[in-house]
């Protein structure tokens, strides 16, 4: 159990963040072994990029069955919504001693935490021998390439869903207070009046100056990034938690169509502002093409969408009836 002790001042300073790199690094974690179903298409696409491209450091850091990923890969956000370039600059500027310490933890493992030792790749060892600054710069370059190929085309849509989640939590805070908000984020997170309690295999109690909460479309469960150098170079813990599936669907709706159509079909219908292919919709909604095809078939038979073939492409568009339903009859 993690117990993160918060004073009244620390609680007042705690906030939500949108962190692109936390989403990127989440695809390197063990969610690949048991991913959340609605994130699986995005995760599969990212892992294909990782296998196809020459990204030796990220391949070294990726884990399949639980393990440690160096913390410097996803630096603590300095603002509410840092850009990917701002975060990559933070990675490249990581102090060499921090890089060396985290690579040592990766190499030797953490027996007290049940984390096994892992071999560093020849590329990682060679860069580390040149100095931590060289490894940090290469890591930033590989993360940029990984981002451009696997995430950049889909990030605006993902960011909108995360921003909508933060908006919902802000409403909960305004109407019911901090205790209600902390108690409703996720079943693994509780508030006991003095500390945020997070179910974990780690046993740690620490007083923190504030907490950063990062909603995630990738994470299958709650993760807490507690700085191992805490107290020396204190950085506030980042609590990553999965955005609820129903909240993801609701954020995409222009009208409350979820109860009528089901959340996935409602989200697809609402997003068809312009014609789109099955693969485009699958990428935008983080669903498999087969799932999107199934839902589009139902919408097509209901007269809410139409389809047209152009060469090898089949594009779907909303019909007038579908548009009126989305706009509430307006």
Protein Blocks (a to p, Z undefined) as FASTA:
>chain_A
ZZddddfklmmmgccdddfklmmmmmmmmklmmccfklmmmmmmmmmmmmmpccfklmmm
pcfeopaddfklmccdfbfbdcfklmmmmmmmpcfklmmmmmmmmmnopfknopacdddd
fklmmmmmnopklmmmmmmmmmmmmmmmmmmmmmmmmmmmmmmmmmmmmmmmmmnojklm
mmmmpmkbccehjaccdddfbdcddddfbdcddddfkbmbdcddddfkgojlgcdddddd
dddfklmmmmmpcbdfklmnopklmmmmmmmmbgcdfklmmmmnopafklmmmmmmmmmm
nopaccddehjbccddddfklmmmmnnoZZ
